[in-house]
């Protein structure tokens, strides 16, 4: 084998390896970016479903607690209405078996509502955190080398993500102060 043939074959092999590495790098970048985009879209759909579930769970449990309160209030008022103008009938109320608030059950009802609110909000926070992590991974992929090199040719954009928040939170972030410590 001649020296020239060996150099030519070596150059072809080295060039082929280099081209395979470049193509592999490009395919890896493209596939990873598509995977992150698809996971982001899936998590955004899950976020919508989770928020809907959270809102409905809290709303319906609150309605149960309010219904319990208003039913007891209506029953007591109906019974007392007939006794308010009668002289000795009020003492009859004390002796009769009338509806009473089962404070243990009412307490359990509100504890369940409280745990539900906290659990649902924690779950929603975790969903938001997962989405934020996907966005960060995607941004790192398209902004760091070698992904940034490939992105100059492909022009892939950052994922559009807007966290769900409240006006109160926006104001605290803007001002840097949270002086409202009232629960209700």
Residue pairs with C-beta under 8 A, 6 or more apart in sequence:
25 146
25 150
26 150
29 141
29 146
29 147
29 150
29 151
30 150
30 154
32 141
32 147
33 138
33 141
33 142
33 147
33 156
36 134
36 137
36 138
36 141
36 159
37 138
37 159
39 134
40 131
40 134
40 135
40 138
40 159
40 161
43 127
43 130
43 131
43 134
44 131
44 161
46 127
47 124
47 127
47 128
47 131
47 164
50 123
50 124
50 127
51 124
51 164
53 120
54 120
54 121
54 123
54 124
57 116
57 120
58 113
58 116
58 117
58 120
61 112
61 113
61 116
62 113
64 109
64 113
65 109
65 110
65 113
68 106
68 109
72 99
72 101
75 99
76 98
76 99
79 93
79 98
79 99
80 93
82 89
83 89
83 90
83 92
83 93
124 164
128 163
128 164
131 161
132 161
132 163
134 159
135 158
135 159
135 161
138 158
138 159
139 158
139 159
140 147
141 147
142 148
142 151
142 156
142 158
143 151
168 180
172 178
